[in-house]
Amino acid sequence: MPSLTRRLSGLAAGLLLAGAAALPAHAADKYPDRPIRMLVAFPAGGSADIVARMVTQKVNELSGYNFVVENRPGAGGNLAFDATATAPADGYTLLFSTPGIAINPSLYRKVEYKLTDFKPIALVGEAPLVLMVRPDLPAHSMQELVQLSKQKPDAVRFASSGNGSSSHLAAEVLRSMSGLQYLHVPYKGGSAAVTDMIGNRVDMTVLPISESMPYIRDQRLRALGQTGAQRSPIAPDVPTMAEGGVQGYSVTTWYMLLGPAKLPDAIATQLAQKFDQALKDPDLQKRLTNAGVSIINQGPAQTAVFLQQESAKWAKAIAASGTHIE
């Protein structure tokens, strides 16, 4: 009897292990069976929010999913990043991120997460930013802005969309490459920064092109340059920074889907396939292009490599600039 008991116990243990190993695939078969939270680290109305809603709406339409975008701004994106890193790895809390996730570990002296706390799923696309000034600022080119900024310390007040944002770091790289001087004034999102620019409380901002174009078209703000390597089709009259005299300058914001590190591969693959399907839809492609987004559409493996490369690039840029946040 003891021998039989041991054999039965061993058989039961083996069945339990086999069942546990099959759980991820089984979970993927039933996934999703409820709404999926998509965290965005910026307020509603910003470029990340707009692109996240465009893409998830199309995934919902084509796949029957129920993505719900949840804005979680604050601490340069760290609130949303921390919430994703510590969320259950069941696929019901995901992150739609911009470069802050690669920037903040080098920019902030202390963050609660590491890149290894996330599983990259899909790289959606990228977009340039635009440097804009208030219309009455006596600078009509990048060279004139640099000259103005050097005449008097803190003569140019730069409004970013937040510490560690693409807006902030694009300007920091520009400062190191061009000699531009400014007083940094961080805001909670681009809308607040633009409001104070129009009110003449700050002088300059750098924002994603989709957020910038309405103010450029109605001439409430003046564009001096865009940050991509080539001129965007939706802003053909705005020169690149290289054309404005800052040779070699190219910075874009990008949009990436991530989950917690222990998210089952089967669910990550399923999500990547649904995003791939959505990003190949002509209607979504047109809407993203009109928002200034160049579609990249990469899956988990390529996205993971891209994220590591971005982390290394920004670590080098931040070290060179000497910029750190407590």
N, C-alpha and C positions, 0 to 999 in steps of 0.2 A: 504493500500500500504506500509506504513512503516514496518508493521509486515512482509509482504511478502519479502520486501527488506532485512530485517534482516535475515530472514530464508535463502534466497538465498546467502547472504554474508557468513552466517555460513556454508552452504553447500560447497561453494567454498573454504573456509578456510580448511574445513575438507578434501576435495579432495587434496588440496595442501600438507597438512601434510601427508596424506597417500602416495602421490607420493614421497615426500621427504624420507619417511621411506623405500620406496621400492628401492631407488636409489642405495644403496650398492649392493644389489643382482642383480639389472639390470646391474650395472657397471661390476660385475663379469661375467655376461653372455657374455658380449662383450669383456672382457679382455683376452689377450692384443690385441689391434688393431694397435700397432706401436712398435718400438724397446724399450727394457727395459734397462736402464743404470744400470750396476752393478759396484758400486764403490769399489775399492780395495785400501787400505791405504798405499800400498807399491809399489815400482817400478816394472816394467815388469821384469820377470825372477826370481822373488823371489818365495818362496813356496806358499804364499797366492795367488799370481797371477797365478801360475801354476795350483793349485787345483781349483781355481775359473773358469779358462778356461776349465779344464777337465769336471767339473760338468755342467757348463752352455752349453757347446757344446753338451753334451749328452741330456740335457733337450730340447735344440733346435731341436735335431735330432728326439727325441721321441714325442715331443708335438707340434712342429711347431712354438715354440716361437722364438723370435729374441733377445736374450740377447747380449748386447755389453759391454764387460769389459772395464772400464775406470779407469786407474791408477791415484790415487790422493794422492801421498806421501807428507809428510811434517808434522811438529809439532807433531811427535810421533803418527801419525794417526788422530790427532784432526781435520785436514782439511776435511778429508773424513767423520768423525763422525758428524761434524757440518753440512756439506752439506746434509747429510742424514736426520738429525734431523729436519732441516728447509725446506726440500723439500716438494712439494705438496704430500699429502697422497693418490695418485692415483695409486700406484704400478709401476710407470715408473722410479722411482729412488730408488734403493735398495742398501744394503751394504753387502759385503762379508767380514766378520770381523774375526780377530784373537783376542787373549785375551786383546789387548790394550783397547778395549772398556770398559772392566771391571776394568782394571788397572788404566787408566789415571785419573779418578775422585779422586782417592786417591793419585796418584803420583804427579800430577800437583797442584800447589796451587790455580790455577783458570782454569776452563774449562767452555765452554759456554753451554754444554749440561748436562743432567742428564739421568740416565738409563731409567727413565720413559718417555723420549722423543722417545723411540724406541719400536717397536713391534717385539719380537723374532718370527721367522718363522720356522727355521729348523736348527738343529745341525748336520753337515755333518760328522765330524770325528775328530780325534786327531792324533798327531805325536810327537815323542820325538825330542829333539834337541841333538846336538853333540858338546862337547867341543873339540876344535882343537888348536894345537900350531904349530908354524913354526918348520920345521924338525930339525934345528940346535939348538933349545932351549934345554938346559940340563935338561929336565924333561920328563920321560917316563911313569909316572903314576901320579895319582892325588896326592898321598902323596908327591912325589918329587916336583910337581908343588907348593903345599902349602909351603913346606920347602923353595924352591927357592924364593917365593914371600915374605917370612918373613925375608930373609937375608938382604934386602935393600928396603927401602920405594920406591914405584913406580917402582920396578924392572920388574914387569910384566905389559905391556901395553895391556889392553883389548879393542878390537874393537867390539862394538855392532852394530846391524843394525839400531840403533836409540834410542833416549831417550824414555822410556816407552814400547819398543818392548819386545816381549817374550825373545829375546836374552838378553836384558839388565836385565830384572827382574829375569830370570833364574840364571844369574850370581850373582845378589844381594842376592838371597836366598842361593846360594852356599857359598857366602862370609860369611853370618851370621851363616851357619851350619858347615863350615869347617875351618874358620880362614884364607881362601885365601885372599891375599891382591893384589890390582891392581890399576892402573890408568885407569879410564874409558875414552875411546875415542869414542864418538858416531858418526856413519856414516849414510848416507841416503841410507840404504839398505845393504843387506849382500854382494852383489857383490863388492861394493866399499871397504868394510871391508876386504874381501879376497884379493883383488888386493894389498892393502897395506901390508897385512900379507906376501904374496909371495914376496913383495919387501922389507921385513925385517924392515918395519917402525912400525909395531906393532907385538905383540907376541902371542896373544891368541884371539880366538873368540868362540862364541856359536851360532850355526845356526841350523835351522830345518834340519832334516836328509836328506831330498831330495836335499837340496842345498849343503850339506856337502859331500855326497858320491862321486861325481866326483873327488874331490880333495884328498879324502882318497885313492880311488882306484889307482890313478896315483902317489901317494906318494908325492904330492906337499905339503900336510899338514899332520900332525900326530894326530890321534884321541886318546884322553885320556879317554873319558867316554861319555856315553849317559844318558839323563836325565829321561828316563822312568823307571817304576818299573821293567820291564823285558827287556831283550835284543830284539831289533828289528830283524825280520827275514831277513831284507836286510843288517844288519850289525851284524851278529852273533859273530864276533870276537871282537867287541867293548864292554867292560864291562860297567855295569851300575855304577852310582855314588855310590850306596850302596856297590857294589862289590869293588869299589875303596876306601872304608873306610868312606864314608859320609852316615851313616846309616839314613834311613827314608827319604832320599831325593827323590822326584819324582815331576817333572815339565814337562808338555807337552804344546805344542801349539795346539789350536783347531780352527775349521773353522765353522763359523755360518752365516746364512742368516737372516738379519733384514730389517725392513722398518720403516718409520716414525710411531709414536705412533698411529695416527688416521687412519692408513691404515684399510679399511673395513675388518672385519673378514672373509667375503666371499672370498676376494682376497687372504688374508693370507692363508686360508685353501686350496684354489686352488693351490697356489704356493707350499705349503708343500706337497700336493699330487703329484705334478709334480717332486719335488725333491726326494720324496720317490720312485717314479717309476724309476727315473734315477739311484738312489743309489742301486737299486735291479738288475740293468742290469749287467750281468756277465762281459762284456767288461770293463765297468767303474770300477767295483770292482777290476778287475785285475790290471788296470792302477793305481788306487789309492794305492793298496797294494804294487805295485812296487815302488811307490813314498814314501813308509814308512808310509802311512796313515791307521790307524785303523778306519773302518767305524762305526759310532754310529747311525746315522739316526733317530733322534728324531723329533717329531712334535712341534707345537707352545707351548703347555702347559708345556711339559717336558723341552723344550729349555728355557722357561722363568724361571723355577725353577733353572736350571743349571746356568744361567747367574747370578741370585741373589747369588747363592752359591759361584761362582767364584769371584764376587765382594767382598763378605765378606772375603773370603780367602785372596785375594790380599790386601785388606785394612789392615788386621792383619799383613801380612808379611811386608808391606811397613812401617807401624807404628813401627814394631820391628826393621827394618833396619835403620830407621831415614832418608830414602832417599826421597827427594822432589825436584821438578823442578819448577822454577818460570814460 
